[in-house]
């Protein structure tokens, strides 16, 4: 199971009142992640200050970020973090923090991309994969 190879952290619930102009940390959303593992940014991004409350959601080098909520074409999209900027993960995303061998785990998860798509179900009127399903994903 994935939980044997990584720590899985649900993204932060961020309110617009927490946005700041200081650009300390980018708020990373599911719309940033494309299915080929690339990120797309706009000129109108939101930023947040890093504090004790949200430090847990700060992405580290090698973390794997996956979309778990949204339209089917977005759920399961993932990338491995290698950006020069600090970023905090928003609620519709999860952080998969590998215990070791981040590249190897990322490749194994990419191999499971279409299987992950089959795990999607509507929950409370929203299409999503639960964090429990991700933790229990067989690799």
Helices and strands as residue ranges (DSSP letters): G 2-4, E 6-10, G 16-18, E 19-20, E 25-28, G 30-32, E 47-48, G 55-57, E 64-67, E 78-80, E 87-89, E 93-98, H 102-111, H 113-118, E 121-123, E 126-128, H 131-135
